[in-house]
Structures are given as C-alpha cells and as structure tokens.
Amino acid sequence: MSDDGTRDPAEGAAWSGSEGARAFAAVEAATDWLLGYPFVFRALSRRHIGAGAVLVDYGCGPGKVADHAARLLGARVIGVDTSPEMLALARATATAVAEFHLVEGGRTAGLADGSADAVMCNHVLASLPDEEAVRSVFTEVRRLLRPGGPFVLLSTDPDCGGGEYASLRIGGAGTVHTPGQGLTVRLRRTDGSWQEVRNHAWPVGALPGLLERAGFRDVLQERPTVEEAERVADPDLVRGRPWTAERERPPLLVTTASAA
C-alpha cells in the first residue's frame, strides 16, 4: 500500500502493464548501483565484452542498465523483455541500446541461436515462481549464447531479511526461504517513498544446480562488498551515504557461468 492508503500499481504483480512499467522506472535502486550493476559490468569486462561484442540484457525492463552497459563497455547491447510496455519505455529512453526484442512463449523473437557473445540478467529471478520458470529462462539464455560465452546473473539473497538497506527491504529477519517461496520486498522510489512488491525467493545455493542443468558450466558466485564498491562504483554514490546495512550484510549476489 502507498503512504496515502491506496494500492500501488505494481503491488502484488511483477511490474505488469503500462502502470507497472512506469512504477519500475521510478525505483531508485541505490543499493543495486553500489553493490550490483558495477560488478556485473566488471564481470563482463573481465571476459572481454567490449567493442564489437554483442551483449543481450535479458529482462531489460525500462532499459537504464542496458543503456549504461552500452556506454560503459562499448558493446552492441540488445535489450529483451517479456513486457511490451517495458520495451516501449526502454525504446524511448535507452538511446545507446542497439535494438529491442520481445520474449514470447519463452523465446526471444528475432534472435538466432548463438547470436550473443554474452548475456546479463538483472533481478529477473524474483519474478519467477518455480524451477520450471527458472529453467525456461536459463534455457533461452543458453540458446542465445555462443559456446563459451559468459552469463552474468544479478540477484538478491532472500535470506538477508531485516536489514535497513538504502533502497531495499527484504522480508523479515531470520527467515530462511525455499526456492520459489513468496516474499514481500519493499523498494525505495526516487521520490523517497517506498513501494511494496511480491517477489519469489531464490536462495544462493539453488542457483548453481539450476544453471548446470540448463547447459552452463564454471559457475562462480560473489557477494560484492562496500569496500570493493569503493573501487568500482560511482564515487559520489559511495560517499553519499553511510551504507550501514550494506556493510554489515551485503544483500546482492553476482553469479557468473559459461555456456557449455
């Protein structure tokens, strides 16, 4: 519910429709820009994803991260999403992204097998209710990747509940979640208010097996820290807040794998 007692457009739904797309675009995501996206970009850079490479952003949403990746890495970035409304918003604002494609029935329209040198996927797992849905996404990502290409996945640790993160509140303290279990997440908007959404939990330990069964190998997981972010994130962002909860228990996970 919003502060005035009315129901938010995206509450209880995974950012569906045009109202959901606009609501998602209004999320601040400060914690993600500190401990998430810079480390996704670093992982891609370490795998030599730059000028001349094709990078697919699977679940690109309103395109902000895809646009930043294109400008930072110099790669040809392609945004794909299951939501036509998200893609419409991205086309209007993410001007550095080369092209956009709709995912229909689990398959990305207009992209051939092995057409991507790398794929990144940021916070898509939270909208997936069961292992079948996760396997479907991972299988499509594997189809898009050339053999050996890197897949970089950013997700939230659902068991980091109770921390007062700068832009994120996850469930309740001390809760241990099972794969796909529903949980409530609160996200800070750019106007300082908070939006409540219903997500699905995907514990850290569940991801390697799911990736391997979908045709990936060499799975690595890292939990970025504020100390590491001081070297890779925007210096103004790092200095702008104390990041107390982020220092105590970093809530984000970057998982990297290679297409077998």
C-alpha positions in Angstrom: 0.0 0.0 0.0 1.1 3.6 -0.6 1.5 6.2 2.2 -2.0 7.5 1.5 -3.6 4.0 1.8 -4.2 3.4 -1.8 -2.9 0.3 -3.6 0.2 0.8 -5.7 0.0 -0.2 -9.4 2.8 -2.9 -9.1 1.9 -4.2 -5.7 1.2 -7.9 -5.9 2.2 -8.0 -9.6 5.6 -8.3 -11.3 5.5 -4.8 -12.9 2.8 -5.7 -15.3 1.2 -3.3 -17.8 2.0 0.3 -18.5 1.5 1.4 -14.9 3.8 -1.3 -13.7 6.5 -0.3 -16.2 6.3 3.3 -15.1 6.4 2.2 -11.4 9.5 0.1 -12.1 11.2 3.0 -13.8 10.6 5.1 -10.7 12.6 2.7 -8.4 15.7 4.4 -7.0 17.9 1.2 -6.9 20.8 2.9 -5.0 21.9 -0.4 -3.4 21.9 -2.0 -6.8 24.1 0.7 -8.3 26.5 0.3 -5.4 26.8 -3.5 -5.0 25.1 -4.9 -8.1 25.4 -3.4 -11.6 29.1 -2.2 -11.4 30.1 -5.7 -10.5 28.0 -7.1 -13.4 29.8 -4.7 -15.7 33.2 -5.7 -14.2 32.5 -9.4 -14.7 31.6 -8.7 -18.4 34.7 -6.6 -18.9 36.9 -9.3 -17.4 35.5 -11.7 -20.1 36.5 -9.1 -22.8 32.9 -8.0 -23.6 33.5 -4.6 -25.2 33.6 -3.0 -28.6 32.5 -5.5 -31.3 30.8 -7.8 -28.8 27.0 -8.5 -28.7 25.6 -8.3 -25.2 22.0 -9.3 -24.5 20.3 -7.8 -21.5 17.6 -10.5 -20.7 14.8 -8.8 -18.8 16.0 -5.3 -19.7 12.9 -3.6 -18.2 12.9 0.2 -18.9 16.5 -0.1 -20.3 18.5 2.0 -17.8 21.0 -0.7 -17.1 21.3 -1.8 -20.7 21.9 1.8 -21.7 24.6 2.2 -19.1 26.3 -1.0 -20.2 26.4 0.1 -23.8 28.0 3.4 -22.9 30.5 1.9 -20.4 31.5 -1.2 -22.2 31.2 -0.1 -25.8 29.4 -3.3 -26.7 26.4 -3.7 -29.0 23.7 -4.1 -26.4 20.4 -5.8 -27.2 17.5 -5.5 -24.8 14.9 -8.2 -24.5 11.9 -8.5 -22.2 8.5 -10.2 -21.9 6.7 -6.9 -21.4 5.8 -4.8 -24.5 5.2 -1.9 -22.1 8.7 -2.1 -20.6 10.2 -2.3 -24.1 8.2 0.8 -25.2 9.6 2.7 -22.3 13.1 1.5 -23.0 13.0 2.4 -26.7 12.0 6.0 -25.7 14.8 6.4 -23.1 17.7 4.0 -23.6 19.2 5.6 -26.7 22.6 3.8 -26.6 20.9 0.3 -26.9 21.1 -1.0 -30.4 17.8 -2.9 -30.6 15.0 -4.4 -28.6 13.1 -7.7 -28.9 10.1 -9.2 -27.2 10.2 -12.6 -25.5 7.1 -14.6 -26.3 6.3 -18.1 -25.1 9.8 -18.3 -23.6 11.6 -17.5 -26.9 13.2 -14.2 -28.0 11.7 -13.1 -31.3 14.2 -12.2 -34.0 17.4 -13.6 -32.3 19.1 -16.7 -33.7 20.8 -19.4 -31.7 24.3 -18.4 -30.6 23.8 -14.8 -31.6 25.1 -13.3 -28.3 28.7 -13.1 -27.1 27.4 -12.5 -23.5 24.1 -12.2 -21.6 23.4 -10.4 -18.4 20.2 -10.8 -16.4 19.5 -8.5 -13.5 16.8 -9.3 -10.9 14.7 -11.4 -13.2 14.6 -14.4 -10.9 12.5 -12.5 -8.3 9.5 -12.7 -10.8 9.8 -16.4 -11.4 7.6 -18.6 -9.2 9.1 -22.1 -9.7 12.0 -24.1 -11.0 10.3 -24.7 -14.3 10.1 -21.0 -15.0 13.8 -20.5 -14.0 14.9 -23.4 -16.2 12.9 -21.9 -19.1 14.8 -18.6 -18.7 18.2 -20.2 -18.3 17.5 -22.5 -21.3 16.6 -19.5 -23.5 19.7 -17.6 -22.3 21.8 -20.7 -23.2 20.2 -20.8 -26.7 21.2 -17.2 -27.3 24.8 -17.6 -26.2 27.6 -18.8 -28.3 29.6 -21.7 -26.8 31.8 -20.5 -24.0 30.0 -17.1 -23.8 29.5 -15.7 -20.3 26.2 -15.4 -18.5 26.2 -12.9 -15.6 23.2 -13.0 -13.2 22.4 -10.4 -10.5 20.1 -11.5 -7.8 19.1 -10.6 -4.2 19.8 -13.0 -1.4 16.3 -13.6 0.0 17.7 -14.6 3.4 19.1 -11.1 4.1 15.8 -10.1 5.7 15.6 -7.4 8.3 18.4 -5.1 7.1 17.6 -1.5 6.5 19.3 -1.2 3.2 19.4 2.2 1.5 16.9 1.3 -1.2 15.7 -2.2 -0.3 13.9 -4.1 2.5 13.7 -7.9 2.2 11.0 -9.9 4.0 11.5 -10.5 7.8 14.6 -11.0 9.9 15.8 -14.6 10.4 13.7 -16.1 7.7 15.1 -19.0 5.6 13.4 -19.4 2.3 12.8 -22.3 0.0 13.2 -22.0 -3.8 10.3 -20.0 -5.3 8.7 -19.2 -2.0 6.8 -15.9 -2.0 8.2 -13.0 0.0 7.5 -9.3 0.3 10.1 -6.8 -0.8 10.0 -3.0 -0.3 11.8 -0.8 -2.8 12.6 2.9 -2.4 11.3 5.2 -5.1 13.1 8.2 -6.4 10.7 10.5 -4.6 11.7 8.9 -1.2 8.6 6.8 -0.7 8.5 3.0 -0.6 6.8 0.6 -2.8 5.8 -2.9 -1.7 6.1 -5.8 -4.2 5.5 -9.5 -4.0 8.6 -11.5 -5.2 9.9 -15.0 -5.2 12.9 -16.3 -3.2 15.8 -18.0 -5.0 18.4 -18.9 -2.3 22.0 -18.6 -3.2 22.7 -22.3 -3.1 19.9 -23.2 -5.5 21.4 -21.3 -8.5 24.5 -23.4 -9.5 22.5 -26.6 -9.9 19.8 -24.9 -11.9 22.4 -23.3 -14.2 24.3 -26.6 -14.7 21.1 -28.4 -15.7 20.4 -25.7 -18.3 23.7 -26.2 -20.0 26.2 -24.0 -18.1 29.5 -24.7 -16.5 32.2 -23.0 -14.4 29.6 -21.4 -12.1 31.1 -18.8 -9.8 29.4 -16.7 -7.2 30.5 -13.5 -5.4 28.9 -11.2 -2.9 30.2 -7.7 -3.5 31.0 -5.6 -0.5 31.1 -1.8 0.1 34.8 -1.9 0.4 35.1 -3.4 -3.1 32.5 -0.9 -4.4 34.8 1.9 -3.4 37.0 0.8 -6.4 34.3 0.2 -9.0 31.1 2.1 -8.2 30.3 5.8 -8.8 32.5 7.7 -6.2 29.7 10.2 -5.5 27.3 7.4 -4.7 29.8 5.7 -2.4 30.4 8.9 -0.5 26.8 9.9 -0.4 25.5 7.5 2.3 26.8 5.5 5.2 25.7 2.2 3.8 25.4 0.7 7.3 23.3 -2.3 6.5 25.2 -3.0 3.2 28.4 -3.1 5.2 27.0 -5.4 7.8 25.4 -8.0 5.4 25.7 -7.3 1.7 22.4 -8.4 0.1 23.3 -8.9 -3.6 24.9 -11.8 -5.4 26.6 -11.9 -8.8 26.6 -15.4 -10.4 28.8 -16.0 -13.5 28.7 -19.1 -15.7 29.8 -20.1 -19.1 27.7 -21.7 -21.9 28.8 -25.3 -22.3 
